Amino acid sequence: MTDLDIRLTRCFAGAFPDLRETQIPSATVDNTASWDSMGALTLAALIEEEFGVTFGDDVIGSLRSYAAVRAELAKSIPDAAVQVSGR
């Protein structure tokens, strides 16, 4: 698991506490009941704080899955895909 995944999973857990950690990598708007407009804003705020990035409204609306969020972050953060050992 990469540092990006560890930190992003923590953000998702904060925004969607009903998800088990094993469910987070496959989380989408369609399979996460609490991923409504407030959930999306909470998630965006947690990610922005954790990673020091800012998402525009157009980007926030397009982030409809863990995979989409991760891909967007990987574009913004240098060395985001570096593997972290021992975690």
Secondary structure, 3 states (H helix, E strand, C coil): CEHHHHHHHHHHHHHCCCCCHHHHHHCECCCCCCCCHHHHHHHHHHHHHHHCCCCCHHHHHHCCEHHHHHHHHHHHCCCCCCECCCC
